[in-house]
Amino acid sequence: MSRPGKSVSVGVAVLLCLLGSTRSGNVLVVPGEYSHWHNMRVIVDELLLRNHSVKLLVSSSSPSIQIDDQYDFLQFDVPMKAHEIHALSEEMIHLWMHEAHRSSMLTMALRIADLASRIQAFQLTGCDAMLRHQQLLASLRAEKFDVLLFDPMMPCCDLLAELLHLPFIISIRLSLGYSLERLCGQMPAPPSYVPISPVQLTDRMSFTERLYNVLLYIFHTLAFQVFTFGKLNAYFSEILGKPTTLCDTLGKADIWLIRTYWDFEYPRPLLPNFKFVGGLHCKPAKPLPKEMEAFVQSSGDDGIVVFSLGSMVKNLTKDRANTIASALGQIPQKVLWRYSGEKPDTLAPNTRLYDWIPQNDLLGHPKTKAFITHGGTNGLYEAIYHGVPMVGVPLFADQPDNLLHMKTKGAAVIVDFNKMETKDLKEALTEVITNPSYKESIMRLSRIHHDQPMKPLDQAVFWIEFVMRNKGAKHLRVEAHNLTWYQYHCLDVAAFLLSVVALVVFIFVKTCKWLFCKCCRRSSSSKSKRE
């Protein structure tokens, strides 16, 4: 016969298991590519640790996500190859890195418009493969998911949520000009102190800068409307069988997970369904591989510099590579450079090349003195997390804006990739390593990052679970989503008030005119009688 205490313990354990199983949810995830996948993978891992079921929906043309047994993948066929997608990415990078500085604004605008048009055509092909595949949709409906989590880098996922009748959550760093956040999410962005990305402005602007920011605000708004007005909005209407727009569907997002925080952002107004979770992928450093640790220890008191231009930039021109290698050879620190291109002729003994480096673990090493970075959000947050000052070499997209934030906050020096000479990079490194203000600034940001009531990853997962528990979070969405543009800006109210003022002025003028005329007639009549 079993003892009563043992029976109670078993009963409690069973009850807890049952409660745990009832709390678990079923999550559909459509991840972004490249570093976007690295960021979202951390959320997926945490959801799995918390006993949730997670299915990853990935296209057959994914250039960076490997299908394996680690996760539960569902792949859909797209009539294009991964290398075609990768080629478009390479073209975009080349345009930003090598053409932008030597082409006229008109030429760049035309080339960007052409590239954007081709990217949109590829995206709509992928949307068709996902949304018109009835067998795929039936399979997804049968799974009975509780929520959809996606990166807007992968388009039409909001349409997928509509077709599956699912609440959905967006994971995003920022869109060009904050277009998605402003126009679809209704996030306020006063141009007087919120710089429109990726322009190189801070929240403290002169009159000229505010004028420039307002003009860019208008330009981005009009460009977004033109970009979506044609094929995109028509496609959304066709899929749903009713007139709609990209912003109509994307604006239904229950939660926006923004991959930054106030250690990075300038203060600005927010909405209740916008949650800042910057640095959710950061974690304490692990021991380095033995060979790498030996090289790091050989640096002595001088320490090391970690150098990476991200996963998308695998090669440089021979001239640029030699310029960089020559500068690195003139500093006393040892350098670990993630680079898979041809070995530079000027590579010095203090510099080692690696196809891949454990970046987070290196940045968390006590001997790390500086981080040379292209300015990707993931790398910046690892530097903030571990308190490592930076030398920024921005290349494309949001990287110039990211690094300007760090420079403004006193934690980085920026050099121009296309214009820098050997001495420029050497001087920037020397300044960051020897001037204690950079270390003090990054440590202040690090303290802000760590001083939160809830870790970023915990907060991201909490809001995903919140949406699952409550079947959405529509109570956090502002009523602005249901207003027209003229109602949002109270132009109808302004027109009414102006009409009232105009009517009052009209009545006042007419009354004065009538009284004046009447007085004149009386005066004339009296004068006639006297005569």
Order of alpha helices (4+ residues) and beta strands (2+ residues): alpha-beta-alpha-beta-beta-alpha-alpha-alpha-beta-alpha-beta-alpha-alpha-alpha-beta-beta-alpha-beta-alpha-beta-beta-alpha-beta-alpha-beta-alpha-beta-alpha-alpha-alpha-alpha-alpha
